[in-house]
Each structure stands twice: as structure tokens, then as C-alpha cells.
Amino acid sequence: MEQIHEQIKTTIKDLYGLDVAPDITPSPENIDADYSSNIALKLAKDLHKAPMEIANEIAPKISAKVSAPGFVNFTLPDEYLAAQIKNLSTNFRENISSDEYSGKTVICEFSDPNPFKVLHVGHLYTSIIGDSISRLFEYSGAKVIRANFGGDVGLHVAKTLYILEQKSPADFTIEDIAKCYVEGTAAYEDSEDAHARITELNKKIYQINSENLHDSKLAELYWKGRELSYDYFKDFYAQIGVHFDKFYPESTVADLGLAKVKEELEKGVYEMSDGAVIFNGDKFGLHTRVFINKEGVPTYETKDVGLIFTKWQDYHFDKSVVITGSEQLEYMKVVLKSVEQYAPDLVEKTTHLTHGLVKLPGNVKMSSRKGNFLKAVDVLNMVRDELQSEYNSTDNTVALAATKYAFLKYKMGGHIIFDPKESVKMTGNSGPYLLYACVRAKKILASVNDAFEEHISQRGKYGATEAHNDGPEGTFRKSIFTDAERNLVKKILEYKGTLKEAVAEMAPHKVASYLYELAQEFSRFYEHCPVAGSDREAERTKLVKVYLDTMSHGLNILGINIPEEM
């Protein structure tokens, strides 16, 4: 694909003096070719020529054919395809490596749960997709720091401690904390006395944290709840195979954010309004938001300002990616626009990605404030229950693959419907289907190896017999591929281009879609091309090995492991 791309690009430059990047896609079924480009149609307006005329000028230069209304079509020789597969099979990682981010530092911030709250399905989603995007950057040669930012101070903590303080429990769990938050939220909204007490507690919690106080019942409850929350987070991340290099509690960045906002207040970036410090987003077509409230307490906005500068101090990043739910989109626009006024280089290095809500079939709206939200652990348990019910399996590797793939196969941005029953199906576009396609390949390779060992044993026992054609590690013979072989080879060779697009767009769904299509091609190959004992055993064995290498690498990008058997 890359060679075709360069050939067309060079030809266009020579013929028309234009520097154009052509689009190349697999040819439609009604065209007898492997790949097609619509470059002639794209150039027609600029060149004031008919697409067919342009296509007929380009095609002879690059040994291509033309079809209406102006497609340039390519058919790759079997020898070329065989050589490419051989190269991938012997030097796979080097052939797909990229230096786009080589030597660069990328910090990926995602998940971002607040202590004193329970992880919900949104945290699970952003944890899975954030980890996959981090893996894409790592594939591209970047040094990646996975960061996690959470509110260990703030009104939600005050609401929780307001109830805990009244109950004064000798011991409590993360589930107790979640219930207290719901009760505290209701009290804050319904009772003036509770509202006043929670506001007072909010200021005390800042003092407890900033001065590291341990001399009161409130301080004891605070530190215990904070520690319990972080232990709970780390245990859950270990369950789903996601790790973080740096946890940033809000309290650790609030002072720097406060200092920056006060400094820029003097310069006119921020303004005073009714006793609070605001950023007037109206000037930029955005919302106006409070950065320091009337009590002098920094809001989430100021803590995010502090986080940006703390990340820079810690890592001097080349790129910072922040992944949140779509409800944070307008909020982050205001934060970044304010920082842009005095640190435009940091904002230029920052990319904010958003994802939609995760909903169950039936479209039930959930809210952590009301306590009717779907917890992250509930999602995993639902998938495990479906796996147990459908296949009598308790394989956690398969359950995680089903969950992760169910999220990652969607393009990030819109809302998604998560159906646990669909996620565990062994057929169709699912994680277990991809795993089964890999395990099937492993069994083929095992059977070939067993047959080869038996062959060698017989030679030693009875004398030399006819050897396998170059053995399982041999090279492709110069013979014609069958249709199923050829289609599998072409799909494998599309992987590098897919990864390049996925990295450029920070889009794991492109890898997921590709792997599903690759698994489908392998299933057709499996149906029509026996391997062990066939007259093309060596070639097909090599093809299966390259296929499995490609699937393994792609699934690793998605954070999915392959079991030994299913």
C-alpha cells in the first residue's frame, strides 16, 4: 500500500507539478483488482480535465488499469505478496514500527475518578480507551506517562463527610462512602442548615489536607476515606489490566493553580465578580466560569490550571492528551482558553478527547448524584455472568476481552449501548470471536509442529524420506495463491497502514475494526485451505504464523490477551 501511495504521489508530481496525497482503498468486488484510487476524480476540478482522461494519463506510468468513472486500479503480483509476508513473518515488529513519536514524551490522562466516590461505568470506559490510546503512542515510539487526576478535596468530599461525621462509624467501606455521598447531596440541596455545614466542612477539608492535620474526628474520617478510595482504585485497575504511572490528587495541584490564577488576575486575564474570581468566557464565545469562589476556595477550574502546569514541571511533555466524558467538553474549552492567554505553548501541546455515555439496552439514564448509576464492577460481573450462562466458562481473560472490545470497537465521541449478552458471543463482531480466531490458529500451528516432529522422527528411524518443502520455517514457493490465501495476505498487509491512521487519529476503533475483518478473512482461509498434510503446508503454515503475529499485536494495542485455549 505504501509503495502504491508513493508511486501515485510521484507520478502526479511529475505529470502535473502537484503535491497530493492519494487515497487508496481495497477495490470494490465488481473491479478485478486489489486496490483502487480515486485520485483522478479528486484532481478533475483543479486540472479542468475529465477523470477518465486523468486516470488514463496516470495508469501507464505505474502499471495500473483504469475503470469508470476514473478509478486507477492495481493488482499486486503473487511474488510481491509472498515476499512481503515473508518479511513480516521474520521481522514483524521492526516492519510495523514507527518513529512518529520516537523520543517524544506523551502524557495521557484518563479515568480520573474522585476519591470518596465509587467507580462507575464511565470510569471503566475511559480507563479502557485511555489505556489503548496510550499503547498506540507507545507503539509509535513515545515515552508514555499514564496519569490519573482525582478530586481528593472539594464539595463532594464535604457532602460525604457531612453524613459520615453524623454516623461516626468505627469502620466503613467504599460502598458506605458511596451511600453517604448520595445522602449528603440530597441534604445539601434540601436543607439550608446542611448546606451551611457542608460549605463550612469544604473549607475545613482544604485546611486538613494542606496542613496535613490529624488532630480531629473529621481529619481521621478524611484520611481514612482517602486511603480507602485510592486502594480501591488501584485494586480495580489491576483487575482490568490498566496501570498508572502518576496519580495527581487535586490537593497536590491546587496551590499552583491558585497562584497562577491570582497572578493572572493582576494582569487582567481573570476578573473579580461579586467577590469571586472568574474567567469571562463570553469574550471568546464560551461560558463564563468561576475559578476562585467567594470563600477564597479554588474551584475545579483552578485545579485543572494547576494540573497543566504541574504536568509540565514534572515531565516537560511534547504532547498532553486528556480524555474525559463529553459533558466536560465546554468546561475544558474554558479552562484551556484561559491558560492560552498566558501559556499558549502548553495549550498547543494539549489535546482534549471526549467520549459519550455508556448506556445499557433500554436507554436508562443513570446518575451518581441519585445513586442509580451503573458501577464499573457491575459491568464486569454482568459479562462474567453471561459467559458462565452461555458457555459455562469462568475465564477472566475472555471476560475482559469481551468487555474491552465491546467498548473499543466504537468510534470515540458518541454514546454507546453496552449489551453484555452481545459482548460474549463467539460469532460476530465481539472480543471472544477474535480470541477464538487466534486460538484456532494456535491449534493449526501446534498440529503442524506435531506432524513435523513425527516426520523428523520417522526419518531418523527408517532413513531419509522426502522432506517438507523448506519445513515450517521455509520460504514461499513461486506459486499462485488461492483466492482465500491471497485475500488473507492482502488483509495482513493492510495492518501497517491501519496502525498509522489509528495513531494519527488516536482511534483504537480502527484497530478493532481491522482485527475483525482480518479474523473474518482467516475464517474463510480456514474453511478452504487445509494446512497440516497439504501440498502447501509450508506456505500456509507461514501464513498462519504471520496472521497470528498480526492479531496478537493488534489485540495487545487494545489491551487484550489471548488465552491458550477456549
C-alpha positions as CSV (number, residue, x, y, z in Angstrom):
1,M,0.0,0.0,0.0
2,E,2.8,2.5,0.9
3,Q,4.7,1.7,-2.3
4,I,1.5,2.3,-4.4
5,H,0.9,5.5,-2.5
6,E,4.4,6.8,-3.2
7,Q,4.2,5.7,-6.9
8,I,1.0,7.7,-7.4
9,K,2.3,10.7,-5.5
10,T,5.5,10.8,-7.6
11,T,3.6,10.4,-10.8
12,I,1.2,13.2,-10.1
13,K,4.2,15.4,-9.2
14,D,5.9,14.6,-12.5
15,L,2.8,15.0,-14.6
16,Y,1.1,18.0,-13.1
17,G,3.5,19.5,-10.6
18,L,1.1,18.9,-7.7
19,D,2.0,17.5,-4.3
20,V,-1.1,15.4,-3.5
21,A,-1.6,12.6,-1.0
22,P,-3.8,9.9,-2.8
23,D,-6.4,7.8,-1.1
24,I,-6.0,4.1,-1.7
25,T,-8.6,1.5,-0.7
26,P,-9.4,-2.2,-1.4
27,S,-11.1,-2.4,-4.8
28,P,-14.9,-3.0,-5.0
29,E,-15.9,-6.5,-5.7
30,N,-17.0,-5.6,-9.3
31,I,-13.5,-4.5,-10.2
32,D,-10.9,-7.1,-10.9
33,A,-8.1,-5.6,-8.9
34,D,-6.6,-5.5,-5.4
35,Y,-6.6,-1.8,-4.7
36,S,-8.1,1.4,-6.2
37,S,-7.5,5.1,-6.0
38,N,-10.0,7.9,-6.8
39,I,-7.2,10.4,-7.3
40,A,-8.3,11.2,-10.8
41,L,-11.7,12.2,-9.6
42,K,-10.2,14.4,-6.9
43,L,-7.9,16.2,-9.4
44,A,-10.5,16.7,-12.2
45,K,-11.7,20.1,-10.9
46,D,-8.1,21.5,-10.4
47,L,-6.8,20.2,-13.7
48,H,-10.0,21.0,-15.7
49,K,-10.0,17.6,-17.2
50,A,-12.3,14.6,-17.2
51,P,-11.5,12.0,-14.5
52,M,-11.1,9.2,-17.2
53,E,-8.6,11.4,-19.1
54,I,-6.5,11.9,-16.0
55,A,-6.7,8.3,-15.0
56,N,-5.5,7.2,-18.5
57,E,-2.5,9.6,-18.1
58,I,-1.5,8.2,-14.7
59,A,-2.1,4.5,-15.2
60,P,0.6,3.7,-17.8
61,K,3.2,5.3,-15.6
62,I,2.6,2.9,-12.8
63,S,1.4,-0.3,-14.5
64,A,-2.2,0.2,-13.4
65,K,-5.6,-0.2,-15.1
66,V,-8.5,2.2,-15.4
67,S,-12.2,1.8,-14.8
68,A,-15.1,4.2,-14.9
69,P,-15.7,6.9,-13.8
70,G,-12.0,7.4,-13.3
71,F,-10.5,4.9,-10.8
72,V,-6.9,3.8,-11.1
73,N,-6.7,0.1,-10.2
74,F,-3.8,-2.1,-9.1
75,T,-3.2,-5.8,-9.0
76,L,-0.2,-7.0,-6.9
77,P,1.9,-9.9,-8.2
78,D,1.8,-13.1,-6.0
79,E,5.6,-12.9,-5.8
80,Y,5.4,-9.5,-4.3
81,L,2.8,-10.5,-1.8
82,A,4.8,-13.6,-0.8
83,A,7.9,-11.5,-0.3
84,Q,6.1,-9.0,1.9
85,I,4.6,-11.8,4.1
86,K,8.0,-13.4,4.5
87,N,9.5,-10.1,5.6
88,L,6.7,-9.6,8.2
89,S,7.0,-13.2,9.5
90,T,10.7,-12.9,10.2
91,N,11.0,-9.3,11.3
92,F,7.5,-8.4,12.3
93,R,8.0,-5.7,15.0
94,E,10.6,-3.8,13.0
95,N,8.4,-3.7,10.0
96,I,5.5,-2.1,11.8
97,S,7.5,0.2,14.0
98,S,7.1,3.9,13.6
99,D,9.2,6.9,14.6
100,E,6.4,9.5,14.6
101,Y,6.7,9.9,18.3
102,S,10.2,8.4,18.8
103,G,11.9,10.0,21.7
104,K,8.9,12.2,22.5
105,T,7.2,12.3,25.9
106,V,3.4,11.9,25.8
107,I,1.3,12.2,29.0
108,C,-2.1,10.5,28.8
109,E,-4.5,11.5,31.5
110,F,-7.6,9.4,31.8
111,S,-10.1,7.6,34.2
112,D,-9.8,10.5,36.7
113,P,-12.1,9.1,39.5
114,N,-12.8,11.2,42.6
115,P,-11.9,9.7,46.0
116,F,-15.0,9.4,48.2
117,K,-16.9,8.1,45.2
118,V,-17.4,4.7,43.6
119,L,-16.1,3.9,40.1
120,H,-18.9,3.9,37.6
121,V,-19.2,2.6,34.0
122,G,-17.9,5.8,32.6
123,H,-14.6,5.3,34.5
124,L,-14.4,1.8,33.1
125,Y,-14.9,3.1,29.6
126,T,-12.3,5.9,29.8
127,S,-9.8,3.6,31.5
128,I,-10.0,1.1,28.7
129,I,-9.9,3.6,25.9
130,G,-7.2,5.7,27.6
131,D,-5.0,2.6,28.0
132,S,-5.4,1.7,24.4
133,I,-4.6,5.2,23.2
134,S,-1.5,5.1,25.4
135,R,-0.5,1.8,23.8
136,L,-0.8,3.4,20.3
137,F,1.6,6.1,21.4
138,E,4.0,3.6,22.8
139,Y,3.9,1.6,19.5
140,S,4.9,4.9,17.8
141,G,8.0,5.2,19.9
142,A,6.8,7.6,22.6
143,K,7.6,7.5,26.3
144,V,4.1,7.5,27.7
145,I,3.1,8.5,31.2
146,R,-0.3,7.4,32.2
147,A,-1.7,10.0,34.6
148,N,-4.8,9.9,36.8
149,F,-6.3,13.1,38.3
150,G,-8.9,13.0,41.0
151,G,-10.7,15.3,43.5
152,D,-9.5,14.4,47.0
153,V,-10.8,17.8,48.2
154,G,-13.9,19.6,47.1
155,L,-17.7,19.8,47.7
156,H,-18.3,16.1,47.0
157,V,-15.9,15.2,49.9
158,A,-17.7,17.6,52.2
159,K,-21.0,16.1,51.3
160,T,-19.8,12.7,52.1
161,L,-18.1,13.6,55.4
162,Y,-21.2,15.5,56.5
163,I,-23.0,12.2,56.7
164,L,-20.0,10.2,58.0
165,E,-19.5,12.7,60.7
166,Q,-23.0,12.3,61.9
167,K,-22.8,8.5,61.9
168,S,-19.3,8.4,63.3
169,P,-18.7,4.7,62.2
170,A,-16.0,2.7,63.8
171,D,-15.3,1.3,60.3
172,F,-16.6,1.9,56.8
173,T,-16.2,0.6,53.3
174,I,-16.2,2.2,49.9
175,E,-19.8,1.2,49.5
176,D,-20.6,3.1,52.7
177,I,-18.9,6.2,51.2
178,A,-21.0,6.0,48.1
179,K,-24.2,5.9,50.1
180,C,-23.1,8.9,52.2
181,Y,-22.3,10.9,49.1
182,V,-25.9,10.4,47.9
183,E,-27.3,11.3,51.3
184,G,-25.1,14.3,51.6
185,T,-26.0,15.6,48.1
186,A,-29.7,15.4,49.0
187,A,-29.1,17.2,52.3
188,Y,-27.1,19.9,50.6
189,E,-29.9,20.6,48.2
190,D,-32.8,20.3,50.6
191,S,-31.7,21.8,53.9
192,E,-30.3,25.3,54.5
193,D,-28.6,24.1,57.7
194,A,-27.0,21.2,55.9
195,H,-25.9,23.5,53.0
196,A,-24.2,25.8,55.5
197,R,-22.5,23.0,57.4
198,I,-21.2,21.3,54.2
199,T,-19.9,24.7,52.9
200,E,-18.0,25.1,56.3
201,L,-16.7,21.5,56.0
202,N,-15.4,22.2,52.5
203,K,-13.1,24.9,53.8
204,K,-12.0,22.7,56.8
205,I,-11.1,19.8,54.5
206,Y,-8.8,22.1,52.4
207,Q,-7.1,23.0,55.7
208,I,-6.8,19.4,56.9
209,N,-5.3,18.4,53.6
210,S,-3.0,21.4,53.0
211,E,-1.7,21.4,56.6
212,N,-1.7,17.5,56.9
213,L,-3.8,17.7,60.1
214,H,-4.7,14.5,62.0
215,D,-6.0,16.0,65.3
216,S,-9.8,15.7,64.9
217,K,-12.5,13.2,64.2
218,L,-13.1,14.9,60.9
219,A,-9.4,14.6,59.9
220,E,-9.5,10.9,60.9
221,L,-12.5,10.3,58.7
222,Y,-11.0,12.3,55.8
223,W,-7.6,10.5,55.7
224,K,-9.2,7.0,56.2
225,G,-11.7,7.6,53.4
226,R,-9.0,9.0,51.1
227,E,-6.7,6.0,51.6
228,L,-9.6,3.6,51.2
229,S,-10.5,5.2,47.9
230,Y,-7.1,5.0,46.4
231,D,-6.6,1.4,47.5
232,Y,-10.0,0.6,45.9
233,F,-9.0,2.3,42.6
234,K,-5.6,0.5,42.4
235,D,-7.2,-2.9,43.0
236,F,-9.8,-2.3,40.3
237,Y,-7.2,-1.1,37.7
238,A,-5.2,-4.3,38.4
239,Q,-8.4,-6.3,37.7
240,I,-8.7,-4.8,34.2
241,G,-5.0,-4.8,33.4
242,V,-4.6,-1.0,33.4
243,H,-1.8,0.8,35.2
244,F,-1.0,4.4,36.0
245,D,2.4,5.9,36.4
246,K,1.3,9.0,38.3
247,F,-1.7,9.8,40.5
248,Y,-2.4,13.5,40.8
249,P,-4.8,14.3,43.8
250,E,-6.4,17.7,43.3
251,S,-4.9,18.8,46.6
252,T,-1.4,18.5,45.1
253,V,-2.0,20.9,42.2
254,A,-4.5,23.3,43.8
255,D,-1.9,25.7,45.3
256,L,0.0,26.1,42.0
257,G,-3.3,26.7,40.2
258,L,-4.4,29.2,42.8
259,A,-1.1,31.1,42.4
260,K,-1.3,31.1,38.6
261,V,-4.9,32.4,38.7
262,K,-4.1,35.1,41.2
263,E,-1.0,36.1,39.2
264,E,-3.0,36.4,36.0
265,L,-5.8,38.2,37.8
266,E,-3.4,41.1,38.3
267,K,-2.7,41.1,34.6
268,G,-6.4,41.1,33.6
269,V,-6.8,37.5,32.3
270,Y,-9.2,36.8,35.2
271,E,-11.7,39.2,36.7
272,M,-13.4,39.8,40.0
273,S,-17.2,39.4,40.0
274,D,-19.3,39.6,43.2
275,G,-16.4,38.5,45.4
276,A,-15.3,35.6,43.2
277,V,-12.6,35.3,40.5
278,I,-14.0,34.4,37.1
279,F,-12.8,34.0,33.5
280,N,-15.0,35.9,31.2
281,G,-15.6,33.3,28.5
282,D,-18.2,35.4,26.8
283,K,-15.4,37.3,25.1
284,F,-14.5,34.1,23.3
285,G,-17.9,32.7,22.7
286,L,-17.6,30.4,25.7
287,H,-19.1,30.1,29.2
288,T,-18.0,32.4,32.0
289,R,-16.8,30.3,34.9
290,V,-15.8,30.8,38.5
291,F,-12.1,29.9,39.3
292,I,-12.0,31.0,42.9
293,N,-15.2,31.2,44.9
294,K,-16.4,33.9,47.3
295,E,-14.8,31.9,50.2
296,G,-11.4,32.0,48.5
297,V,-11.6,28.3,47.7
298,P,-10.2,27.2,44.3
299,T,-12.8,25.5,42.1
300,Y,-12.2,22.6,39.7
301,E,-11.2,25.0,37.0
302,T,-8.3,26.4,39.0
303,K,-7.2,22.9,40.0
304,D,-7.1,22.0,36.3
305,V,-5.0,25.0,35.7
306,G,-2.6,23.8,38.4
307,L,-2.6,20.3,36.8
308,I,-1.5,21.6,33.4
309,F,1.5,23.4,34.9
310,T,2.3,20.5,37.3
311,K,2.4,18.1,34.4
312,W,4.8,20.4,32.6
313,Q,7.0,20.8,35.6
314,D,7.2,17.1,36.1
315,Y,7.7,15.9,32.5
316,H,8.2,18.8,30.0
317,F,5.9,16.8,27.7
318,D,5.8,17.0,24.0
319,K,2.1,16.2,24.0
320,S,-0.6,16.0,26.7
321,V,-3.8,14.1,26.0
322,V,-6.7,14.5,28.3
323,I,-9.6,12.0,28.0
324,T,-12.9,12.7,29.6
325,G,-16.6,12.3,29.1
326,S,-18.3,14.6,26.6
327,E,-20.0,16.5,29.4
328,Q,-16.6,18.1,30.2
329,L,-16.2,19.5,26.6
330,E,-17.4,23.0,27.2
331,Y,-15.8,23.1,30.7
332,M,-12.3,22.2,29.3
333,K,-12.7,24.8,26.5
334,V,-13.0,27.5,29.1
335,V,-10.0,26.2,31.2
336,L,-7.8,25.9,28.1
337,K,-8.8,29.2,26.7
338,S,-7.9,30.9,29.9
339,V,-4.5,29.3,30.1
340,E,-4.0,30.1,26.4
341,Q,-3.9,33.8,27.3
342,Y,-0.6,33.3,29.3
343,A,0.8,29.9,28.3
344,P,-0.2,29.3,24.7
345,D,2.6,26.8,24.1
346,L,1.2,24.4,26.8
347,V,-2.3,24.6,25.3
348,E,-1.0,24.0,21.8
349,K,0.6,20.8,23.2
350,T,-2.7,19.7,24.8
351,T,-5.4,17.7,23.2
352,H,-8.8,17.1,24.9
353,L,-10.6,14.0,23.7
354,T,-14.1,13.2,24.8
355,H,-16.3,10.1,24.8
356,G,-20.1,9.7,25.1
357,L,-22.1,8.0,27.8
358,V,-22.3,4.2,28.2
359,K,-25.9,3.0,28.3
360,L,-27.5,-0.4,28.8
361,P,-30.2,-1.6,26.4
362,G,-33.3,0.3,27.2
363,N,-31.6,3.7,27.4
364,V,-32.0,4.1,31.2
365,K,-30.4,7.4,32.4
366,M,-28.1,7.0,35.3
367,S,-26.8,9.5,37.9
368,S,-24.2,9.1,40.7
369,R,-25.9,12.0,42.5
370,K,-29.1,10.0,42.8
371,G,-27.3,6.7,43.4
372,N,-28.8,4.8,40.5
373,F,-25.6,4.6,38.4
374,L,-24.0,1.5,37.0
375,K,-20.9,0.7,38.8
376,A,-17.7,-0.4,36.9
377,V,-17.6,-3.7,38.8
378,D,-21.3,-4.3,37.9
379,V,-20.3,-4.3,34.2
380,L,-17.6,-6.9,34.7
381,N,-19.9,-9.1,36.7
382,M,-22.6,-8.9,34.1
383,V,-20.2,-10.0,31.4
384,R,-18.9,-12.8,33.6
385,D,-22.4,-14.0,34.4
386,E,-23.3,-14.0,30.6
387,L,-20.1,-16.0,29.9
388,Q,-21.0,-18.5,32.6
389,S,-24.6,-18.8,31.4
390,E,-23.8,-19.2,27.7
391,Y,-20.6,-21.2,27.8
392,N,-20.2,-22.4,31.4
393,S,-16.9,-20.5,31.3
394,T,-15.2,-18.6,34.1
395,D,-12.2,-17.5,32.1
396,N,-11.4,-13.9,33.2
397,T,-9.2,-13.4,30.1
398,V,-12.2,-13.9,27.8
399,A,-14.5,-11.8,30.0
400,L,-12.0,-8.9,29.9
401,A,-11.6,-9.3,26.1
402,A,-15.4,-9.2,25.7
403,T,-15.7,-6.1,27.8
404,K,-12.8,-4.1,26.3
405,Y,-13.6,-5.0,22.7
406,A,-17.3,-4.0,23.3
407,F,-16.1,-0.5,24.1
408,L,-13.2,-0.2,21.8
409,K,-15.0,-1.2,18.6
410,Y,-16.9,2.0,18.6
411,K,-15.5,5.3,17.4
412,M,-15.0,7.5,20.4
413,G,-17.3,10.5,20.7
414,G,-20.9,9.3,20.6
415,H,-22.9,7.4,23.2
416,I,-22.7,3.7,23.1
417,I,-25.1,0.9,24.1
418,F,-23.3,-1.8,26.0
419,D,-25.1,-5.2,25.7
420,P,-23.4,-7.8,28.0
421,K,-25.2,-10.7,26.1
422,E,-23.9,-9.5,22.7
423,S,-20.4,-8.9,24.1
424,V,-19.7,-12.6,24.9
425,K,-21.0,-14.1,21.6
426,M,-18.5,-16.3,19.8
427,T,-19.8,-15.2,16.5
428,G,-20.0,-11.7,15.0
429,N,-18.1,-8.6,16.0
430,S,-17.0,-9.5,19.5
431,G,-13.9,-10.0,21.6
432,P,-14.5,-13.7,22.1
433,Y,-14.8,-14.2,18.3
434,L,-11.4,-12.6,17.8
435,L,-9.9,-14.7,20.6
436,Y,-11.4,-17.9,19.1
437,A,-9.9,-17.0,15.7
438,C,-6.5,-16.7,17.4
439,V,-6.8,-19.9,19.4
440,R,-7.8,-21.7,16.2
441,A,-4.6,-20.5,14.5
442,K,-2.6,-21.7,17.5
443,K,-4.1,-25.2,17.2
444,I,-3.2,-25.3,13.5
445,L,0.4,-24.4,14.3
446,A,0.5,-27.0,17.1
447,S,-0.8,-29.7,14.7
448,V,1.8,-28.8,12.1
449,N,4.6,-28.9,14.6
450,D,3.4,-32.3,15.9
451,A,3.3,-33.6,12.3
452,F,6.8,-32.2,11.6
453,E,8.3,-33.7,14.7
454,E,6.8,-37.1,13.7
455,H,8.2,-36.6,10.2
456,I,11.7,-36.0,11.6
457,S,11.3,-39.0,14.0
458,Q,10.4,-41.2,11.1
459,R,13.5,-40.0,9.1
460,G,15.7,-40.9,12.0
461,K,14.2,-44.3,12.5
462,Y,13.8,-45.5,8.9
463,G,16.2,-43.3,6.9
464,A,15.7,-40.2,4.9
465,T,12.3,-39.6,3.3
466,E,11.0,-36.7,1.3
467,A,11.3,-33.6,3.4
468,H,8.6,-31.0,3.8
469,N,9.0,-28.1,1.3
470,D,11.5,-26.0,3.2
471,G,9.9,-27.0,6.5
472,P,7.6,-24.8,8.6
473,E,10.3,-22.1,8.7
474,G,10.8,-22.1,4.9
475,T,10.0,-19.6,2.3
476,F,7.1,-19.3,-0.1
477,R,7.4,-21.1,-3.4
478,K,6.7,-19.1,-6.5
479,S,3.3,-20.4,-7.0
480,I,-0.1,-18.9,-7.4
481,F,-2.1,-18.1,-4.2
482,T,-5.6,-19.4,-3.9
483,D,-8.3,-16.8,-3.5
484,A,-8.5,-17.4,0.2
485,E,-4.8,-17.2,0.7
486,R,-4.5,-14.1,-1.4
487,N,-7.3,-12.3,0.5
488,L,-5.7,-13.1,3.8
489,V,-2.3,-11.9,2.7
490,K,-3.7,-8.6,1.4
491,K,-5.6,-8.0,4.6
492,I,-2.5,-8.7,6.7
493,L,-0.5,-6.2,4.7
494,E,-3.1,-3.5,5.5
495,Y,-2.2,-3.6,9.1
496,K,0.7,-1.1,9.0
497,G,-1.5,1.5,7.3
498,T,-4.3,0.9,9.8
499,L,-1.9,1.5,12.7
500,K,-0.6,4.7,11.1
501,E,-4.2,6.0,10.8
502,A,-5.1,4.9,14.3
503,V,-2.1,6.7,15.8
504,A,-2.7,9.9,13.8
505,E,-6.3,10.0,14.9
506,M,-5.9,8.5,18.3
507,A,-8.5,6.0,17.3
508,P,-8.4,2.5,18.7
509,H,-11.6,1.6,16.9
510,K,-9.7,1.5,13.6
511,V,-7.5,-1.3,15.0
512,A,-10.6,-3.1,16.4
513,S,-12.4,-2.9,13.0
514,Y,-9.3,-4.1,11.2
515,L,-8.9,-7.1,13.5
516,Y,-12.5,-8.2,13.0
517,E,-12.1,-8.0,9.2
518,L,-8.8,-9.9,9.5
519,A,-10.4,-12.6,11.6
520,Q,-13.2,-13.0,9.0
521,E,-10.6,-13.5,6.3
522,F,-8.8,-16.1,8.4
523,S,-12.1,-17.9,8.9
524,R,-12.6,-18.1,5.1
525,F,-9.0,-19.3,4.8
526,Y,-9.6,-21.9,7.4
527,E,-12.6,-23.3,5.6
528,H,-10.9,-23.6,2.2
529,C,-7.2,-24.2,2.9
530,P,-6.2,-27.2,5.0
531,V,-2.7,-26.8,6.4
532,A,-1.2,-29.9,8.0
533,G,-0.6,-32.6,5.4
534,S,-1.5,-30.4,2.4
535,D,0.8,-29.9,-0.5
536,R,1.2,-26.3,0.5
537,E,1.8,-27.0,4.2
538,A,5.0,-24.8,4.5
539,E,3.5,-21.8,2.8
540,R,0.2,-22.0,4.7
541,T,2.0,-22.6,8.0
542,K,4.0,-19.4,7.5
543,L,0.8,-17.5,6.6
544,V,-0.9,-18.7,9.7
545,K,2.1,-17.6,11.8
546,V,2.1,-14.1,10.3
547,Y,-1.7,-13.9,10.8
548,L,-1.3,-14.8,14.5
549,D,1.5,-12.3,15.0
550,T,-0.6,-9.6,13.5
551,M,-3.7,-10.5,15.6
552,S,-1.6,-10.7,18.7
553,H,0.0,-7.3,18.2
554,G,-3.4,-5.7,17.4
555,L,-5.1,-7.2,20.4
556,N,-2.2,-6.0,22.5
557,I,-2.9,-2.5,21.3
558,L,-6.4,-3.0,22.6
559,G,-5.1,-4.3,25.9
560,I,-6.5,-7.8,25.2
561,N,-4.6,-11.0,26.0
562,I,-5.0,-14.3,24.1
563,P,-5.8,-17.5,26.1
564,E,-4.1,-20.8,25.3
565,E,-7.5,-22.4,24.6
566,M,-11.2,-21.8,24.6
